[in-house]
């Protein structure tokens, strides 16, 4: 049974790593500089609050704060902005 759990955990880690890499490539491919404030490079998106340095370090090229990113993903059916 523990083998199943280990495999599931490994798959989850791979999925997260792939998703973060896609997000980074998407931000870089769009030619958008890293945002210091939520939504500053996106028209009509984001709350305008400062994006914490820890988030910017963890998700290079992020354009939205965690709360706005979550709302965006729910609206878009799980796709990242």
Secondary structure as GFF3:
##gff-version 3
##sequence-region A 1 81
A	DSSP	alpha_helix	2	29	.	.	.	ID=ss1
A	DSSP	alpha_helix	53	58	.	.	.	ID=ss2
A	DSSP	alpha_helix	66	75	.	.	.	ID=ss3
###
